[in-house]
Amino acid sequence: MTSAKQENLDWHLNFQDEDYLRLSIRRLEDDSPPLDWCMQFADTIRKRLFPWEGHLSLHDLGCNVGHFCRVLNGLGGDVEYLGYDISETYLAIARTKYPANKFNSLNVEKNKPSSLADVSIAPATLEHIDDWSSALHHVLSTTSRLVLLRSFFGSEAQCDHYKKSGANQSYMIRQFTFQELAELAAGLGFSTQFIRDRATDSVPQFLGCGITRTQYVAVIAKDGS
């Protein structure tokens, strides 16, 4: 039975529908290829950090149903993975599908991850958070080498709300400026490079509800690492 507290915090129960959940589960099947962003993130980690000594600790912020777990073995080294999400719906699926990996509930806007990581990834997460600067500060301050963000960027900051048919509530979809994210990262000792998103080729996409966004991947590296 779903508790009132869980339902209040659970991203899926509030903002998504059952078609999206079925699609997310389908994407975990062996006959479905890993998502493009997972492959791009894995390629970037290998390019930047491989080979590494010992194990590489990795935090997956907004892990959903565990999509990135499909490419862990291809990273080429020992990886200690920890997935975080605000949705117990997604976490339950991830724990069942990938019992060897750890998954914890976390509201990264309010709290830091409970441990430090060499690498943190945040796919399609930051743009949905009210206090995004606090969330990014929490991620950067607990990451020692590399952060990969997949989000919406442009020349102007924007904030709109999208209401999916069948969902209980609308949710925020931000667009960040390249400058504001790079400046926040620089203040914490990180340098930022923006690269094209492999899945969309960083071509503007109409999302619905009058919202158009362009996705990029921010590669945020600790200075000197």
Z-matrix of the N, CA and C atoms (Angstrom, degrees):
N
C 1 1.474
C 2 1.533 1 109.48
N 3 1.303 2 117.21 1 136.64
C 4 1.456 3 122.28 2 179.88
C 5 1.522 4 110.61 3 -82.82
N 6 1.332 5 116.94 4 126.19
C 7 1.460 6 120.83 5 179.75
C 8 1.519 7 109.58 6 -79.08
N 9 1.351 8 115.61 7 161.00
C 10 1.461 9 120.31 8 179.12
C 11 1.525 10 110.60 9 -63.46
N 12 1.344 11 116.65 10 -37.89
C 13 1.458 12 120.67 11 179.51
C 14 1.521 13 110.85 12 -64.91
N 15 1.333 14 117.18 13 -44.97
C 16 1.463 15 120.60 14 179.09
C 17 1.515 16 110.41 15 -61.47
N 18 1.331 17 116.81 16 -44.46
C 19 1.455 18 120.01 17 -177.64
C 20 1.522 19 111.03 18 -64.15
N 21 1.333 20 117.23 19 -34.22
C 22 1.457 21 121.01 20 -179.82
C 23 1.527 22 111.63 21 -66.56
N 24 1.350 23 117.29 22 -33.87
C 25 1.453 24 121.51 23 -176.30
C 26 1.521 25 113.49 24 -96.50
N 27 1.318 26 117.17 25 -21.99
C 28 1.451 27 121.17 26 -170.22
C 29 1.532 28 110.53 27 -71.44
N 30 1.335 29 114.78 28 114.93
C 31 1.476 30 120.29 29 -178.40
C 32 1.518 31 111.20 30 -56.30
N 33 1.311 32 116.58 31 -46.75
C 34 1.463 33 119.21 32 -176.07
C 35 1.521 34 111.67 33 -62.77
N 36 1.319 35 117.30 34 -46.12
C 37 1.464 36 120.24 35 -175.95
C 38 1.521 37 111.95 36 -64.29
N 39 1.318 38 117.17 37 -27.61
C 40 1.455 39 120.66 38 -177.25
C 41 1.527 40 113.72 39 -92.01
N 42 1.329 41 117.09 40 -39.58
C 43 1.459 42 119.32 41 -165.09
C 44 1.523 43 115.78 42 -119.83
N 45 1.320 44 118.27 43 -8.51
C 46 1.454 45 120.63 44 -176.59
C 47 1.525 46 110.73 45 -119.97
N 48 1.335 47 115.75 46 -178.27
C 49 1.455 48 120.29 47 -179.53
C 50 1.525 49 109.37 48 -130.46
N 51 1.307 50 117.09 49 176.48
C 52 1.459 51 120.91 50 -175.31
C 53 1.526 52 112.31 51 -72.12
N 54 1.325 53 117.85 52 -26.74
C 55 1.469 54 119.85 53 175.76
C 56 1.528 55 110.35 54 -62.48
N 57 1.326 56 116.52 55 -41.27
C 58 1.465 57 120.10 56 178.63
C 59 1.527 58 110.74 57 -65.30
N 60 1.323 59 117.28 58 -39.99
C 61 1.462 60 120.32 59 179.89
C 62 1.523 61 110.81 60 -65.00
N 63 1.320 62 117.11 61 -42.72
C 64 1.467 63 120.25 62 178.20
C 65 1.528 64 110.78 63 -63.14
N 66 1.333 65 116.88 64 -38.59
C 67 1.458 66 120.31 65 178.11
C 68 1.527 67 110.89 66 -65.52
N 69 1.323 68 116.87 67 -41.93
C 70 1.458 69 120.72 68 179.66
C 71 1.522 70 111.17 69 -61.50
N 72 1.318 71 116.80 70 -42.32
C 73 1.463 72 120.88 71 178.97
C 74 1.518 73 110.40 72 -67.65
N 75 1.316 74 117.11 73 -40.86
C 76 1.464 75 120.90 74 179.64
C 77 1.524 76 110.96 75 -60.72
N 78 1.309 77 117.88 76 -35.48
C 79 1.454 78 122.21 77 -178.58
C 80 1.528 79 112.87 78 -69.51
N 81 1.325 80 117.37 79 -11.25
C 82 1.457 81 121.15 80 176.98
C 83 1.526 82 112.76 81 -87.53
N 84 1.314 83 117.64 82 -10.83
C 85 1.460 84 120.45 83 -176.08
C 86 1.528 85 111.07 84 -70.36
N 87 1.324 86 114.75 85 151.23
C 88 1.469 87 120.52 86 -174.95
C 89 1.523 88 113.07 87 -62.95
N 90 1.336 89 117.50 88 -29.08
C 91 1.463 90 119.53 89 -178.58
C 92 1.525 91 112.69 90 -85.54
N 93 1.324 92 116.81 91 1.47
C 94 1.457 93 121.25 92 175.96
C 95 1.527 94 108.42 93 -104.67
N 96 1.327 95 119.42 94 128.96
C 97 1.466 96 120.29 95 -177.18
C 98 1.522 97 111.45 96 -66.70
N 99 1.327 98 118.09 97 152.32
C 100 1.469 99 120.12 98 174.15
C 101 1.523 100 110.67 99 -56.57
N 102 1.314 101 116.57 100 149.78
C 103 1.458 102 120.83 101 179.39
C 104 1.526 103 110.71 102 -62.74
N 105 1.340 104 115.36 103 148.30
C 106 1.465 105 120.56 104 -176.82
C 107 1.521 106 111.95 105 -57.65
N 108 1.333 107 116.89 106 -40.91
C 109 1.465 108 118.16 107 -178.13
C 110 1.525 109 110.73 108 -65.71
N 111 1.320 110 118.22 109 -33.71
C 112 1.467 111 121.04 110 177.50
C 113 1.523 112 110.15 111 -62.63
N 114 1.320 113 116.09 112 -44.87
C 115 1.459 114 120.44 113 179.28
C 116 1.534 115 110.70 114 -65.06
N 117 1.313 116 117.04 115 -40.78
C 118 1.465 117 120.39 116 179.90
C 119 1.525 118 110.92 117 -65.48
N 120 1.321 119 117.18 118 -43.18
C 121 1.464 120 120.32 119 178.40
C 122 1.529 121 110.58 120 -63.58
N 123 1.335 122 116.50 121 -43.64
C 124 1.466 123 119.80 122 179.73
C 125 1.525 124 110.78 123 -62.33
N 126 1.314 125 117.04 124 -43.39
C 127 1.460 126 121.10 125 178.64
C 128 1.531 127 110.98 126 -61.38
N 129 1.323 128 116.75 127 -40.96
C 130 1.459 129 121.00 128 -178.82
C 131 1.526 130 111.27 129 -67.87
N 132 1.320 131 117.38 130 -41.02
C 133 1.468 132 120.74 131 177.82
C 134 1.522 133 110.54 132 -62.59
N 135 1.326 134 116.51 133 -44.92
C 136 1.465 135 119.31 134 178.26
C 137 1.526 136 111.32 135 -61.35
N 138 1.308 137 116.51 136 -45.05
C 139 1.464 138 121.28 137 -177.88
C 140 1.517 139 111.26 138 -62.75
N 141 1.319 140 116.92 139 -39.90
C 142 1.463 141 121.01 140 -174.68
C 143 1.531 142 112.93 141 -82.51
N 144 1.325 143 118.22 142 -36.07
C 145 1.457 144 120.31 143 -166.15
C 146 1.518 145 116.04 144 -121.67
N 147 1.327 146 118.82 145 -19.91
C 148 1.467 147 119.93 146 -176.14
C 149 1.529 148 110.25 147 -76.74
N 150 1.352 149 119.91 148 140.04
C 151 1.474 150 125.48 149 -3.44
C 152 1.524 151 111.20 150 -84.66
N 153 1.317 152 117.25 151 149.08
C 154 1.458 153 121.04 152 176.62
C 155 1.528 154 109.37 153 -114.78
N 156 1.327 155 114.85 154 153.01
C 157 1.454 156 120.43 155 179.15
C 158 1.525 157 109.59 156 -85.49
N 159 1.336 158 115.73 157 138.08
C 160 1.458 159 119.40 158 -179.87
C 161 1.514 160 111.19 159 67.31
N 162 1.327 161 116.61 160 -146.95
C 163 1.463 162 119.63 161 -179.46
C 164 1.521 163 110.21 162 -100.89
N 165 1.308 164 114.91 163 154.16
C 166 1.465 165 122.79 164 177.38
C 167 1.520 166 108.00 165 -104.86
N 168 1.323 167 117.41 166 121.06
C 169 1.461 168 121.06 167 178.14
C 170 1.523 169 109.70 168 -87.32
N 171 1.339 170 116.48 169 134.37
C 172 1.463 171 121.57 170 -173.35
C 173 1.524 172 109.94 171 -135.99
N 174 1.325 173 116.15 172 126.07
C 175 1.461 174 122.92 173 173.98
C 176 1.527 175 109.60 174 -101.79
N 177 1.318 176 116.26 175 131.27
C 178 1.463 177 122.69 176 178.38
C 179 1.526 178 107.56 177 -112.07
N 180 1.347 179 116.48 178 100.01
C 181 1.457 180 122.13 179 -176.35
C 182 1.525 181 109.82 180 -89.49
N 183 1.330 182 115.94 181 120.61
C 184 1.455 183 120.59 182 -172.11
C 185 1.513 184 109.48 183 79.01
N 186 1.335 185 115.78 184 49.30
C 187 1.476 186 121.37 185 -170.63
C 188 1.524 187 113.71 186 -71.74
N 189 1.354 188 117.11 187 -12.30
C 190 1.463 189 120.12 188 -179.18
C 191 1.524 190 109.76 189 56.76
N 192 1.305 191 119.44 190 -132.37
C 193 1.466 192 121.61 191 -177.73
C 194 1.524 193 112.64 192 -91.78
N 195 1.336 194 117.16 193 12.67
C 196 1.453 195 120.53 194 175.55
C 197 1.513 196 114.94 195 96.37
N 198 1.324 197 117.82 196 30.27
C 199 1.469 198 120.70 197 -175.84
C 200 1.535 199 112.72 198 -56.26
N 201 1.339 200 117.30 199 -38.45
C 202 1.455 201 119.25 200 -174.52
C 203 1.532 202 112.04 201 -69.77
N 204 1.316 203 117.64 202 -19.42
C 205 1.468 204 120.40 203 178.49
C 206 1.526 205 111.66 204 -61.04
N 207 1.316 206 116.93 205 -23.59
C 208 1.464 207 120.39 206 -178.30
C 209 1.519 208 112.62 207 -67.63
N 210 1.331 209 117.70 208 -20.17
C 211 1.469 210 119.72 209 -176.78
C 212 1.520 211 112.49 210 -112.79
N 213 1.319 212 118.48 211 5.78
C 214 1.464 213 120.65 212 -177.52
C 215 1.523 214 111.86 213 -61.02
N 216 1.313 215 116.77 214 -42.88
C 217 1.469 216 119.88 215 -177.40
C 218 1.526 217 112.19 216 -65.09
N 219 1.320 218 116.80 217 -22.13
C 220 1.450 219 120.24 218 -179.07
C 221 1.516 220 114.19 219 -86.84
N 222 1.328 221 117.70 220 1.26
C 223 1.458 222 119.72 221 -178.69
C 224 1.524 223 112.01 222 -73.74
N 225 1.317 224 117.42 223 -18.80
C 226 1.450 225 120.23 224 173.80
C 227 1.505 226 115.33 225 90.26
N 228 1.308 227 118.90 226 9.75
C 229 1.459 228 122.35 227 178.75
C 230 1.507 229 110.99 228 -160.04
N 231 1.313 230 116.23 229 178.86
C 232 1.460 231 122.14 230 -179.61
C 233 1.532 232 109.50 231 -75.45
N 234 1.314 233 116.83 232 122.26
C 235 1.464 234 121.77 233 -177.94
C 236 1.531 235 109.61 234 -122.69
N 237 1.325 236 115.44 235 126.55
C 238 1.474 237 122.06 236 173.55
C 239 1.525 238 107.42 237 -96.74
N 240 1.318 239 115.75 238 105.69
C 241 1.475 240 122.27 239 -172.08
C 242 1.525 241 110.31 240 -98.32
N 243 1.336 242 115.83 241 140.67
C 244 1.458 243 121.84 242 172.12
C 245 1.522 244 108.28 243 -140.43
N 246 1.335 245 116.69 244 116.62
C 247 1.456 246 122.06 245 -179.41
C 248 1.513 247 111.65 246 -97.26
N 249 1.317 248 116.46 247 138.86
C 250 1.467 249 122.66 248 178.39
C 251 1.526 250 109.27 249 -124.72
N 252 1.332 251 115.82 250 141.70
C 253 1.458 252 120.48 251 173.31
C 254 1.513 253 108.86 252 -155.87
N 255 1.335 254 115.48 253 160.89
C 256 1.455 255 120.86 254 177.46
C 257 1.526 256 111.55 255 -93.08
N 258 1.323 257 116.73 256 -7.11
C 259 1.465 258 121.80 257 -176.64
C 260 1.521 259 111.14 258 -103.49
N 261 1.315 260 117.21 259 114.88
C 262 1.461 261 120.95 260 175.63
C 263 1.522 262 111.32 261 -68.67
N 264 1.313 263 117.43 262 -24.41
C 265 1.470 264 120.86 263 174.89
C 266 1.520 265 109.86 264 -60.09
N 267 1.326 266 116.95 265 -50.17
C 268 1.452 267 120.82 266 -179.55
C 269 1.523 268 111.75 267 -69.30
N 270 1.327 269 116.75 268 -40.43
C 271 1.467 270 120.23 269 -177.96
C 272 1.524 271 111.59 270 -62.83
N 273 1.328 272 117.20 271 -38.35
C 274 1.469 273 120.39 272 179.40
C 275 1.524 274 110.88 273 -62.81
N 276 1.330 275 116.69 274 -40.46
C 277 1.464 276 120.78 275 178.58
C 278 1.527 277 110.08 276 -66.75
N 279 1.333 278 116.59 277 -44.44
C 280 1.460 279 120.97 278 -178.95
C 281 1.527 280 111.27 279 -62.10
N 282 1.324 281 117.30 280 -42.59
C 283 1.468 282 120.51 281 -179.58
C 284 1.525 283 111.58 282 -64.95
N 285 1.316 284 116.62 283 -35.23
C 286 1.467 285 120.09 284 178.85
C 287 1.527 286 110.88 285 -72.19
N 288 1.327 287 116.55 286 -41.59
C 289 1.463 288 121.11 287 -177.05
C 290 1.523 289 112.05 288 -73.48
N 291 1.343 290 116.18 289 -36.99
C 292 1.461 291 120.38 290 -175.14
C 293 1.536 292 110.07 291 -127.48
N 294 1.328 293 117.83 292 69.45
C 295 1.469 294 121.04 293 -174.83
C 296 1.524 295 113.73 294 -64.65
N 297 1.317 296 118.47 295 -19.37
C 298 1.464 297 120.74 296 -179.97
C 299 1.528 298 112.42 297 -78.35
N 300 1.331 299 117.26 298 -13.81
C 301 1.464 300 121.28 299 -179.13
C 302 1.522 301 110.60 300 -104.73
N 303 1.309 302 115.50 301 159.73
C 304 1.457 303 121.57 302 -178.04
C 305 1.531 304 110.49 303 -100.55
N 306 1.328 305 115.08 304 140.63
C 307 1.460 306 121.98 305 178.50
C 308 1.526 307 108.31 306 -137.76
N 309 1.332 308 116.62 307 130.03
C 310 1.457 309 121.76 308 -178.94
C 311 1.524 310 110.92 309 -127.84
N 312 1.318 311 115.40 310 151.91
C 313 1.455 312 121.41 311 174.07
C 314 1.528 313 109.10 312 -79.82
N 315 1.337 314 116.39 313 133.76
C 316 1.461 315 120.46 314 179.56
C 317 1.517 316 110.14 315 -156.09
N 318 1.322 317 115.81 316 132.14
C 319 1.455 318 122.73 317 167.85
C 320 1.526 319 106.40 318 -98.63
N 321 1.330 320 116.88 319 96.24
C 322 1.470 321 120.98 320 -171.82
C 323 1.524 322 111.67 321 -69.13
N 324 1.315 323 118.32 322 -15.09
C 325 1.458 324 120.81 323 173.96
C 326 1.525 325 110.48 324 -67.71
N 327 1.341 326 116.31 325 -34.60
C 328 1.457 327 122.13 326 -174.48
C 329 1.526 328 113.50 327 -99.15
N 330 1.331 329 116.94 328 -29.49
C 331 1.464 330 120.44 329 -171.23
C 332 1.513 331 111.83 330 -138.38
N 333 1.342 332 114.76 331 152.03
C 334 1.456 333 120.70 332 174.42
C 335 1.528 334 109.92 333 -81.50
N 336 1.329 335 118.06 334 155.43
C 337 1.462 336 119.64 335 167.29
C 338 1.523 337 109.72 336 -55.14
N 339 1.320 338 116.47 337 151.88
C 340 1.463 339 121.73 338 -172.31
C 341 1.520 340 113.54 339 -77.93
N 342 1.319 341 117.54 340 -6.84
C 343 1.459 342 121.31 341 -179.66
C 344 1.517 343 109.56 342 -144.61
N 345 1.336 344 115.71 343 170.62
C 346 1.457 345 121.02 344 177.73
C 347 1.523 346 110.07 345 -89.67
N 348 1.338 347 116.36 346 154.85
C 349 1.465 348 121.40 347 179.37
C 350 1.513 349 109.87 348 -135.97
N 351 1.323 350 115.83 349 150.82
C 352 1.465 351 120.52 350 171.04
C 353 1.523 352 110.47 351 -71.63
N 354 1.331 353 115.78 352 -39.81
C 355 1.467 354 122.60 353 -176.41
C 356 1.516 355 109.31 354 -131.96
N 357 1.318 356 116.42 355 139.24
C 358 1.459 357 121.46 356 171.03
C 359 1.525 358 108.84 357 -127.46
N 360 1.325 359 115.75 358 140.28
C 361 1.460 360 120.79 359 175.34
C 362 1.521 361 108.75 360 -123.25
N 363 1.319 362 115.87 361 146.77
C 364 1.464 363 121.05 362 179.28
C 365 1.522 364 108.17 363 -143.51
N 366 1.320 365 117.31 364 88.81
C 367 1.468 366 120.85 365 -179.88
C 368 1.522 367 111.43 366 -88.72
N 369 1.335 368 117.17 367 124.85
C 370 1.475 369 121.82 368 174.04
C 371 1.523 370 111.66 369 52.03
N 372 1.323 371 116.72 370 48.31
C 373 1.462 372 122.03 371 -176.56
C 374 1.520 373 112.00 372 -124.83
N 375 1.323 374 116.44 373 -52.08
C 376 1.463 375 120.69 374 -170.02
C 377 1.525 376 112.54 375 -60.83
N 378 1.330 377 117.09 376 -33.60
C 379 1.468 378 120.21 377 -175.69
C 380 1.526 379 113.84 378 -69.52
N 381 1.332 380 116.93 379 -11.32
C 382 1.465 381 120.85 380 -178.94
C 383 1.530 382 112.96 381 -102.46
N 384 1.329 383 118.06 382 7.78
C 385 1.463 384 122.19 383 -172.67
C 386 1.526 385 110.15 384 -106.72
N 387 1.339 386 116.33 385 131.14
C 388 1.467 387 120.96 386 -179.92
C 389 1.520 388 110.95 387 -58.18
N 390 1.324 389 116.74 388 -62.48
C 391 1.461 390 121.60 389 -178.47
C 392 1.528 391 107.92 390 -94.04
N 393 1.323 392 114.89 391 73.63
C 394 1.468 393 119.73 392 -173.71
C 395 1.519 394 112.64 393 -66.63
N 396 1.341 395 116.96 394 -31.68
C 397 1.461 396 118.97 395 -178.32
C 398 1.529 397 110.98 396 -67.10
N 399 1.334 398 117.20 397 -37.71
C 400 1.468 399 119.75 398 175.72
C 401 1.519 400 110.47 399 -65.90
N 402 1.330 401 116.68 400 -41.42
C 403 1.464 402 120.44 401 179.26
C 404 1.528 403 110.53 402 -61.74
N 405 1.336 404 117.28 403 -45.63
C 406 1.455 405 120.00 404 -179.61
C 407 1.524 406 110.69 405 -66.75
N 408 1.313 407 117.24 406 -37.48
C 409 1.465 408 120.66 407 176.22
C 410 1.519 409 110.04 408 -60.42
N 411 1.330 410 117.59 409 -42.05
C 412 1.467 411 121.33 410 178.64
C 413 1.528 412 111.12 411 -61.92
N 414 1.329 413 116.12 412 -39.66
C 415 1.468 414 119.79 413 -179.96
C 416 1.523 415 110.93 414 -69.18
N 417 1.326 416 116.93 415 -49.52
C 418 1.460 417 120.77 416 -176.18
C 419 1.525 418 112.26 417 -65.82
N 420 1.326 419 116.80 418 -37.65
C 421 1.461 420 119.96 419 -176.66
C 422 1.522 421 112.77 420 -73.61
N 423 1.333 422 117.42 421 -10.35
C 424 1.465 423 120.47 422 177.33
C 425 1.528 424 111.77 423 -115.25
N 426 1.345 425 116.63 424 17.85
C 427 1.457 426 121.57 425 179.82
C 428 1.526 427 109.01 426 -125.74
N 429 1.323 428 116.94 427 131.31
C 430 1.460 429 120.54 428 -172.85
C 431 1.521 430 114.42 429 -97.22
N 432 1.360 431 118.47 430 -19.75
C 433 1.459 432 117.93 431 -172.44
C 434 1.524 433 114.44 432 -130.63
N 435 1.329 434 118.53 433 -50.41
C 436 1.465 435 119.68 434 -168.95
C 437 1.521 436 110.49 435 -150.49
N 438 1.345 437 115.19 436 134.95
C 439 1.459 438 122.38 437 174.15
C 440 1.527 439 107.96 438 -124.37
N 441 1.334 440 116.77 439 132.41
C 442 1.459 441 122.18 440 176.19
C 443 1.523 442 108.44 441 -117.59
N 444 1.332 443 115.32 442 122.79
C 445 1.462 444 121.63 443 178.66
C 446 1.523 445 108.94 444 -118.80
N 447 1.307 446 116.28 445 133.80
C 448 1.469 447 120.91 446 170.80
C 449 1.518 448 106.76 447 -113.18
N 450 1.335 449 115.69 448 113.79
C 451 1.459 450 118.54 449 -175.00
C 452 1.523 451 109.52 450 -153.99
N 453 1.329 452 115.76 451 -170.01
C 454 1.460 453 122.35 452 -177.18
C 455 1.523 454 110.10 453 -102.40
N 456 1.335 455 116.01 454 128.35
C 457 1.456 456 121.28 455 -177.81
C 458 1.526 457 109.92 456 -134.53
N 459 1.330 458 114.90 457 151.72
C 460 1.456 459 121.05 458 177.91
C 461 1.512 460 109.86 459 -166.17
N 462 1.323 461 116.90 460 -170.88
C 463 1.464 462 121.39 461 -178.48
C 464 1.520 463 112.08 462 -80.29
N 465 1.339 464 117.23 463 -16.84
C 466 1.456 465 121.61 464 179.68
C 467 1.523 466 110.37 465 -128.62
N 468 1.328 467 116.32 466 145.06
C 469 1.468 468 121.17 467 173.83
C 470 1.523 469 108.71 468 -77.91
N 471 1.309 470 116.42 469 134.43
C 472 1.465 471 122.05 470 179.08
C 473 1.527 472 109.90 471 -136.20
N 474 1.308 473 115.70 472 154.92
C 475 1.454 474 121.09 473 177.24
C 476 1.522 475 108.73 474 -146.18
N 477 1.317 476 116.64 475 113.44
C 478 1.459 477 122.34 476 -179.40
C 479 1.523 478 108.73 477 -130.52
N 480 1.328 479 116.02 478 168.20
C 481 1.458 480 121.11 479 179.89
C 482 1.523 481 110.21 480 -122.24
N 483 1.318 482 113.85 481 137.50
C 484 1.463 483 121.63 482 -176.94
C 485 1.529 484 109.00 483 -116.03
N 486 1.318 485 116.40 484 131.47
C 487 1.465 486 121.57 485 178.82
C 488 1.519 487 108.76 486 -114.34
N 489 1.318 488 115.19 487 110.74
C 490 1.456 489 120.31 488 178.85
C 491 1.514 490 110.06 489 -79.95
N 492 1.319 491 117.13 490 137.70
C 493 1.452 492 121.22 491 178.13
C 494 1.526 493 109.42 492 -60.64
N 495 1.325 494 116.24 493 126.91
C 496 1.454 495 120.94 494 -179.98
C 497 1.515 496 114.37 495 93.69
N 498 1.344 497 117.68 496 -8.06
C 499 1.461 498 121.20 497 178.71
C 500 1.527 499 109.82 498 -87.78
N 501 1.332 500 115.55 499 158.75
C 502 1.460 501 120.74 500 -179.70
C 503 1.524 502 112.52 501 -76.25
N 504 1.333 503 116.82 502 -34.91
C 505 1.454 504 120.83 503 -173.83
C 506 1.526 505 110.15 504 -140.44
N 507 1.324 506 114.55 505 162.12
C 508 1.460 507 119.89 506 171.01
C 509 1.519 508 109.08 507 -82.84
N 510 1.344 509 116.26 508 159.47
C 511 1.459 510 119.06 509 176.82
C 512 1.522 511 110.15 510 -132.03
N 513 1.324 512 114.30 511 156.71
C 514 1.444 513 122.62 512 -176.30
C 515 1.523 514 111.56 513 -76.85
N 516 1.338 515 115.20 514 139.75
C 517 1.459 516 120.61 515 170.06
C 518 1.533 517 107.38 516 -130.10
N 519 1.308 518 115.95 517 102.57
C 520 1.458 519 121.21 518 179.83
C 521 1.528 520 111.49 519 -82.40
N 522 1.308 521 114.38 520 160.48
C 523 1.452 522 122.11 521 161.97
C 524 1.519 523 106.32 522 -125.27
N 525 1.334 524 116.64 523 127.10
C 526 1.449 525 122.08 524 179.13
C 527 1.527 526 109.95 525 -95.94
N 528 1.319 527 115.81 526 156.32
C 529 1.456 528 118.44 527 168.00
C 530 1.530 529 107.74 528 -87.25
N 531 1.316 530 115.21 529 151.23
C 532 1.459 531 119.42 530 176.55
C 533 1.527 532 110.31 531 -58.46
N 534 1.324 533 115.91 532 -38.73
C 535 1.462 534 121.16 533 -174.90
C 536 1.526 535 112.07 534 -65.97
N 537 1.345 536 117.79 535 -45.85
C 538 1.461 537 118.96 536 -173.64
C 539 1.523 538 111.92 537 -65.96
N 540 1.321 539 117.13 538 -37.18
C 541 1.447 540 118.77 539 178.78
C 542 1.525 541 111.10 540 -71.69
N 543 1.335 542 116.98 541 -43.08
C 544 1.465 543 120.42 542 -179.85
C 545 1.527 544 111.27 543 -64.13
N 546 1.320 545 117.61 544 -37.15
C 547 1.460 546 120.23 545 -179.96
C 548 1.519 547 111.74 546 -69.28
N 549 1.325 548 117.72 547 -40.11
C 550 1.459 549 119.69 548 177.44
C 551 1.525 550 110.41 549 -63.40
N 552 1.332 551 116.51 550 -43.07
C 553 1.458 552 120.31 551 179.36
C 554 1.525 553 110.98 552 -64.28
N 555 1.339 554 116.82 553 -40.58
C 556 1.464 555 120.51 554 -179.62
C 557 1.524 556 111.49 555 -61.96
N 558 1.325 557 116.20 556 -34.64
C 559 1.459 558 120.27 557 179.08
C 560 1.523 559 113.36 558 -65.43
N 561 1.331 560 116.34 559 -18.13
C 562 1.463 561 121.31 560 178.38
C 563 1.527 562 111.96 561 -108.73
N 564 1.340 563 115.96 562 14.30
C 565 1.455 564 119.98 563 174.60
C 566 1.517 565 115.27 564 85.05
N 567 1.336 566 117.20 565 27.82
C 568 1.459 567 121.89 566 179.51
C 569 1.522 568 110.38 567 -120.16
N 570 1.320 569 116.28 568 146.78
C 571 1.458 570 122.66 569 173.02
C 572 1.527 571 109.03 570 -106.89
N 573 1.326 572 116.98 571 142.47
C 574 1.461 573 121.65 572 -173.10
C 575 1.518 574 111.44 573 -119.05
N 576 1.323 575 115.04 574 134.73
C 577 1.468 576 122.74 575 171.98
C 578 1.516 577 107.82 576 -124.98
N 579 1.325 578 117.64 577 136.09
C 580 1.456 579 121.57 578 178.21
C 581 1.522 580 109.01 579 -104.70
N 582 1.324 581 115.72 580 129.22
C 583 1.460 582 120.79 581 179.12
C 584 1.523 583 108.95 582 -124.17
N 585 1.334 584 114.95 583 160.81
C 586 1.462 585 119.89 584 -178.79
C 587 1.528 586 110.99 585 -65.64
N 588 1.303 587 115.06 586 141.87
C 589 1.454 588 121.70 587 174.44
C 590 1.526 589 109.49 588 -75.59
N 591 1.320 590 116.24 589 125.31
C 592 1.460 591 120.35 590 -174.11
C 593 1.527 592 112.19 591 -65.55
N 594 1.310 593 117.85 592 -37.49
C 595 1.464 594 120.92 593 -174.51
C 596 1.524 595 112.29 594 -68.53
N 597 1.332 596 117.23 595 -36.62
C 598 1.465 597 121.11 596 -174.81
C 599 1.525 598 113.05 597 -113.17
N 600 1.319 599 117.28 598 -5.29
C 601 1.462 600 123.22 599 -174.21
C 602 1.527 601 111.00 600 56.91
N 603 1.329 602 115.81 601 23.62
C 604 1.465 603 122.76 602 -179.31
C 605 1.527 604 112.40 603 54.68
N 606 1.321 605 115.08 604 36.70
C 607 1.462 606 122.29 605 172.21
C 608 1.528 607 107.61 606 -91.44
N 609 1.332 608 119.69 607 133.81
C 610 1.464 609 120.91 608 -179.53
C 611 1.531 610 111.99 609 -54.28
N 612 1.327 611 115.02 610 136.10
C 613 1.461 612 121.53 611 -178.26
C 614 1.526 613 109.59 612 -119.74
N 615 1.336 614 116.42 613 132.06
C 616 1.459 615 120.85 614 173.65
C 617 1.525 616 108.00 615 -82.77
N 618 1.341 617 116.99 616 118.26
C 619 1.457 618 122.22 617 -175.27
C 620 1.519 619 112.93 618 -93.03
N 621 1.320 620 117.27 619 -17.63
C 622 1.459 621 121.63 620 -174.36
C 623 1.515 622 109.97 621 110.83
N 624 1.326 623 116.07 622 169.98
C 625 1.473 624 122.17 623 178.97
C 626 1.534 625 111.32 624 54.97
N 627 1.340 626 116.60 625 32.44
C 628 1.451 627 120.61 626 178.21
C 629 1.519 628 114.82 627 73.50
N 630 1.330 629 118.12 628 16.09
C 631 1.463 630 122.34 629 -174.10
C 632 1.525 631 110.37 630 -109.39
N 633 1.310 632 116.51 631 125.80
C 634 1.464 633 123.22 632 172.68
C 635 1.517 634 107.99 633 -120.66
N 636 1.328 635 115.82 634 133.98
C 637 1.463 636 120.47 635 -177.18
C 638 1.531 637 109.89 636 -139.53
N 639 1.338 638 115.06 637 156.90
C 640 1.459 639 122.27 638 177.41
C 641 1.520 640 108.96 639 -124.80
N 642 1.328 641 116.86 640 126.92
C 643 1.459 642 121.72 641 -176.67
C 644 1.525 643 111.56 642 -95.10
N 645 1.322 644 114.19 643 138.29
C 646 1.455 645 122.75 644 171.33
C 647 1.527 646 108.06 645 -133.78
N 648 1.310 647 115.41 646 165.51
C 649 1.461 648 121.74 647 172.35
C 650 1.521 649 107.49 648 -109.19
N 651 1.330 650 116.13 649 124.42
C 652 1.461 651 121.74 650 175.20
C 653 1.520 652 108.29 651 -94.03
N 654 1.321 653 116.19 652 120.80
C 655 1.462 654 122.77 653 177.17
C 656 1.518 655 106.80 654 -101.68
N 657 1.328 656 116.22 655 108.06
C 658 1.463 657 122.36 656 -170.87
C 659 1.528 658 108.24 657 -113.82
N 660 1.325 659 116.19 658 108.12
C 661 1.457 660 121.69 659 -173.43
C 662 1.526 661 110.84 660 -109.95
N 663 1.324 662 116.07 661 137.28
C 664 1.459 663 120.59 662 175.72
C 665 1.515 664 110.08 663 -63.53
N 666 1.307 665 117.03 664 130.75
C 667 1.458 666 120.92 665 -178.74
C 668 1.525 667 110.19 666 -58.11
N 669 1.329 668 115.90 667 128.66
C 670 1.440 669 121.14 668 178.28
C 671 1.509 670 114.91 669 88.04
N 672 1.359 671 117.67 670 -1.92
C 673 1.466 672 119.21 671 -178.54
C 674 1.521 673 110.76 672 -92.15
